[in-house]
C-alpha cells in the first residue's frame, strides 16, 4: 500500500523506562514519519521473555517481541 493511502495517527502509545531504575510507564509519543532506511511496523500483539517476568515492572533483561 502506498504511504499516501495510509492514515497515520497523530500519536501512539508506548511503554518506556523514563528514569534509570524506575518503573515501566505508559506514555504517549507523537507520530513521526520514518526516515531513510526505517520502516513502520504495526504490532498486533506483544509478549516478553519468561525470564523477565519475575523482574517486571522494573528490570527486563532481554527484548520484548511483537508480531
Secondary structure as GFF3:
##gff-version 3
##sequence-region A 1 67
A	DSSP	three_ten_helix	3	5	.	.	.	ID=ss1
A	DSSP	beta_strand	11	17	.	.	.	ID=ss2
A	DSSP	beta_strand	24	30	.	.	.	ID=ss3
A	DSSP	beta_strand	46	48	.	.	.	ID=ss4
A	DSSP	alpha_helix	50	53	.	.	.	ID=ss5
A	DSSP	beta_strand	64	66	.	.	.	ID=ss6
###
